[in-house]
Amino acid sequence: MTVTPERTTGPVPGAPARDLPLLLLGAGSDPASERGVDCPGELPPASDPDLVERARAAKAALGDRVFVLGHHYQRDEVIQFADVTGDSFKLAQQAAARPEAPYIVFCGVHFMAESADILTAGHQQVVLPDLAAGCSMADMATFDQVEECWEVLEDAGIADDVVPVTYMNSSADIKAFVGRHGGVVCTSSNAKRALDWAYSRGKKVLFLPDQHLGRNTAVLEMGFSLDDCVVYSPHRPEGGLSQRQLRDAKMILWKGHCSVHGRFTKESVDDVRARVPGVNVLVHPECRHEVVTNADLVGSTEFIIRTLEAAPSGSSWAIGTELNLVKRLANAHPDKNVMFLDKAVCFCSTMNRIDLPHLVWSLESLARGEVANVIRVDEETAHYARVALDQMLALP
C-alpha cells in the first residue's frame, strides 16, 4: 500500500515566529498553514462524463470501509455521495460514531478534517480530497499570533482574568491553545452557553477568531454594550489597543471574520426589503452586527434549515449564508420564495475546491489501497484540543 506523507498539525516547541510564504495556488505547499496545495496524483478532467459513475463504482468497491462526510456548503455534485451531511462539528461527531470505517473522506475544509481526526479512533484516517480547501477565517488566527496576544494580556496584568473561547472554525493549534489555558470551543448554536460558562470562571473573554459571532452573542444575547467589546488586531503593535482599553473591556474580540458572511451589508437587507414585500430576512450570526440587528431571524446553519422547513407555503425568505446551501434550500422548498440575501453570487471559494474530480481521485485512490491527503493532528495538539472540545460537550 502506498501512503503519501501525512499533513501534520501542531506548533513546534521553541520555534520562532515566521512570516508565511507566498505560494502560487497549485505550485507549492506550506505544511504549517491551512492552505497546503499539493495534490499527489493526477486528477480526472472535470469534463469526464463518467465522473459520477466512477465515484459510485469506487464508493461501492470500498463499501463500509469508507464513510463520506459532506458539509452543508458543498456543491451538489459532491453532496450526492455524502453518507451524512451537516455542519462541521456534527460531521466530526458522526465520523467518531463510525469506528468500523477505517477511511473518513471529509468533504469540507481543513479545520473540519482536523476535528474529525481529533475525535476519531487511532486506526481511522481522515482524508481531505483537496488540501487547498482551507478556511480564510481559521487562517486569520495563527498559533504564533495568539501566543503573542496572550503575552500582551500578561503585560497588561489581566491574563489571569481572561478565559479564551474559540469558535469551531479555528485550527487545531488554536483549539489546543484554548485547552491549555482553561478555555472552551463553541459553535454558532451554543456560543452563549460557552460564554456564560467562561464568565463564570473569569472576568473577561478572548474570543477567537470570528469577531462578529463574539460581538453578536455578547451584545444581543448577553446584554453587553458595544463599548464592552474591543477588537484585537494581530497585525498591529499590542493588538492596536492600550492596556487601559484591555483592562476596561469585558470581551476581547479577535480581528477575524468569515469571507462569505462578512460580505453581507445593511444595504443588502434594505435592498431586498424594497424589492420583495413581506420578505423574511434570515442570517447567520457570523454576519456583521448591523446586518444581524436589521434581520428578522438569526441562527446557525441548522437553525436556518429548520426554519425553512417549518415556514408556511408562499412565504418569502432572503438568506444570508453560503450560496450552495441557499440554492439547495430553494430547490427543497419550491412552495416558498427562497433567495440569496445579496445580489452578488458568493460561494465559499475554499469549500468549493472539493469538486467531483478531487472526490473521484480520493475514492479511487483508496480503492487501490493508496491513502493520500491524510489529515493527522499531532498527539499533544490533539490532546489539548480535545480538552477544549470536551469542555464544550460538558456545557450545561
N, C-alpha and C positions, 0 to 999 in steps of 0.2 A: 504494500500500500504506500502510495506517495503522499507525503504530508508537507504542505507548504509551510514556511515559517509562520509561527503564530504572531498575531499582533498583541503585544502585552501592554498593559496599562499600569502605571504606578510611578511615583516620583522616585528618583534615585537619591538616597540619603546623602546629604552633604554636597549635592550637585549645585553648581552656581546657576543663578537665573540666566536665561539666554534669550536672544531675540529669535522669534520664529522665522524659519527660512521662507523665502518667496518661491513658491512652486508653480510651475505651469501645469494646469489641470491635465492629468493623464501622463505627465512626464516626470514623475518622481514621487517620493513619499517622505513624510516625517513621522516616524513611529510614535513620537510623543505627542502628536497633535490629533485632534479629532478628524483631520482631513487627509488621511493617507489616501493615495490614489493608485497604488499598484493593482493591477489585475493579472495574476499569474496564469494566463491562459488565453486562448482565442475565443472571443465571444461569437456566437452565431449572428449573422446580419439581422438587423431589425426587420428587413424586408422578407425574411424567410417565411413563406406562407405556412410552413409546417411547425412553427414555434409552439402553437397551442397543443398540437398532438405530441410533440416532443416532450413538452412539460408533463403532459398526462402520462406518457409512457414511462418517463423517468420516475415520477412520483409513484406510479403503480409498481414499478420494479423495486423501489425502496420499501414500500408497504409501511408497516408500523415502525420501521427504523428511522423514519423522518417525521418531524412534526413542523408544519409550516405556520408561522405567525404573520398576520397582516395588520399593520396599523391602519386606523381609520383614514389616514391621509394618503394611502397608497392608491396607485392607478387601478382602475377596474380590471385591466388585463392581468394584474398581479393578484388582486384580491380574490379573483375566482379560484385560485389554487390554495388559499389560506384555509387551514383547518379551524382556526379561530381568528376572529377579528376583534379589535378593541383598542383601548388606549395603552400607553407604554407600560404602566405598572400591572394592569390586568394581564397583558400578554406575558410579562415576565413570570407572574404567578402561574399562569396556565402552563408555561414551559416547565416550571418546577413540579407541577402536578402530573407530568408525563415522564417519570423516571425510566420507563421502558423504552423510550425513544433515545437512541444514542446521538442523533443529529437533530439539532434545532435550527431551522432556517428562519432567520428573523428578517422579515420584510419591513424594515423600519429604518432607524438611523443608529449611529454608533453607540450613543449613551444607553439606548434601549437594549441593545445586544449585550452591553456590559452588565446591566442589571439582570438580564436573563442568566448570564454566566455566573454572577454572584449567587443567585438564588437556586440554580440547578445543581445536580449532583456532580461529583468529580469525574464520573465516566462519560458525562454528556459533553458534546462540543457544540458551541453556538457559532453558526455561520452567518456572516453578513454578505449578501451577494455582491455588493459593491462597497469597498472600503471608503470611497469618496462620499458615501451617504453619511455626512456628519450633521451637525446642528449648529447654526450660527449663534444661537443663544448660549448653548453649552460652551462654545469657543470663547465667549466673552468673559469667562472667568477661568483662568488657569491656576494651577496649584501655586506657582511662584507668586502670582498676583495676590491671591488670597492670604498666603503666608505673610506677605508684606503688609497687607491690610491689617492683619492681626497684630503685627508689630506696631503699627500706628495706633491701634486701640490700646495696646500696652503702654506706649509712650504717653497717651492721654490719661492713663490711670483708670481706664474703665473696662479693660478686658475681662476682669473677674465678674463684672455685672452683665456681660453680653452672652447670650445664648445664640449660637448660629443655627439658622434654619435654611436648608437648601431645597429648592424645587426639584422634583424628579428629573426635570430637563437639565441635568448637570452631569459632568463626567464622574467616573468612579473615584478619581482623585479628590474631587470636591466633596463627594458624599463621605469619603474616608476622613477628610479633614474635619467635617462636621461631627462624625462619630467620635473622633479623638477628643474633641472639645465639648463633649456632652450635649450635642445638638440632635436634630431630628430632620428627616426628609419629609416633604409634604407633596401632595398632588393638588391640582386645582380644585378638587372637590372637598379636600379636608384641610385646606390651608388655615382656616380659622381655628380648628381644633388643635392643629400643630402650634399655632401662635398662642392660644390660650395656655397650652402646656408649657411653652417656652417662657411666657411671662410669669408663670407660677414658680419658675426657677431662677429668674433673673430680671433685672430692671429694663434691659434693652435687648433688641434682637438685631443681628446682622442677617439680612435676608438676601439669599443668593439664588440664581443670578438674574432673575426677572424682576426689575423694579416695579413693573405695572401690577403684577399679581400681588406683590407685597403691599404696595400702596392701596390698591383697591380693597384688599381684605382688611387692612388696618383701619382705613377711613370709613368704608361703607358697612363693614360688619362688626367692627370693634369700637366704634365711636371716637377714634383718634381724629385729630385735625391734620390738615396738610402740613402745618407748621411742626407737627411732631415728627415728621419724616425728613430725613436728609438723604442725599444721593452721593454715594462714594464712587468716584471715578478712578479706575486703576491706571488711567493714562495721565493723571495729574499728580503733582507732588502732594504727599499727605492726603491723597484722595480728593484734593480740591476743597478740603474742609478744615476749619480751625478746630483746635482742641475744645474750645467753648461750644462750638456747634455740635461736636460729637458728644460732649457731656450733657447738653440740653436735649438731645434727640432721644426719642423712645424707639424709633425704627430707623435703622441704618440700611438703606437700600443700595444694592449693588447696581451700577450703571450698566444694565443689560436689558435685552428685550428680544421678543420674537420678531423675526423679519417679516413674517406674514401678518400676524395680528397687529404689529406696530404700524402698519401702513394705513389702517382704518382711521378716519378723522371724524370730527364732529360734522364737517361739511358733508361727509358720506351719509351720515344719518339724516341731516337736513334735506339732502337731495332726494333720498329715497322716500322720505315722508311727503315731499312735494309731488313726486311722480306717482306714488301709489297710495291712494286714500285708504285709511284704516289699516295700514301695514303694521305688523308687529316686528320690532327690531330686537333680535336675539343675538347676543355676542358672548364671546369667550372672555374670561377675566384677565387674559394676557393683553387685552386691548388697552389703549390709553385711558387715563382717568376720565377725560372729557367725553370719550365715546361711551364708556360704561355708564356714566351718570346721565347720559341722554338716551340710553337704550331702555326698552321695556322690560327685558329679562336678561340676566347674566348667569352663565353657568359653564361647567365643564363640557367636554365633548359628549360624554354620556348623558349629561343633562340636556344638551341640545337635541340629541337623538330622541330621548324620551319625550321631550316637549313636542317635537314634531309628530311623533306617533299619536299623542293624545290630543292634538289640535283638531278643532272642528273642520269638517269639509267646507271648502270655499274660502277659508281664511288665507291671508297673505302674510308671508314671512320673509324678512330680509336678514340673512345670517352672516354674522361677522366671524368667520373662521375659514379654514383652508378650503380651496375650491373643489378639490376632488370629493370631499365629504359633502359639500353643498350640492354638487351635481348628483351624487348618489341619493341624497335625501329627496331631491326634486323628482328623480326617477321613481323612487319608492312611494311617493305620495302624489300621484298625478291629480288627485282631487283637491290639492292645495296649491296655492301660488307661492312657490319657494324660489327665492332669488339670492344672488350674492350681494352683500351689502355695498361693495364698491363697484363702480363701473369698469374699472381696470381688472383684467384677469390676473389672479395671483395664486399660483401653485407654490407649494414648498419645494424650492428648486433642489435641495439636497435629498429630501424624501423621494422626489421623483427620479432620482438616479437609479433606484431599484426598478428596473423595467423588465420586460419579458425576456430579452436576450440574457441579462445577468441571472435571472431566476433559472432559466433553462440551463445555462452553463453550470450553475451551482448544483442543481439537481442531477444533471448528467455526470458531473464530476464525482458526486457522492455515489451514484450508481456504479461507477467504475472503481470505487474504492479509493478515490482521491479526495482528500478533505482540504479545501482551500478557504482562505479568508476566515480562519478561526479567530474569534474574539476571546482572549483569555486575560483576565484580571489577575495580577499577582496576589499571592496569598495574604500578605499584610494589608494591602489596599482593600482586598475583598473582605477581610475580617472587619475592619473599622467601618467600611461602607455598610456592611450588614448590621453592625451595631446601630447605625442611624436608621436603616430601613426597618429593623425590628422594633425600634422605638416608635416609629410611625404606626406599625401594626398594633402596638400596645396602647395607642392613644385612646382615652376614654370616649 
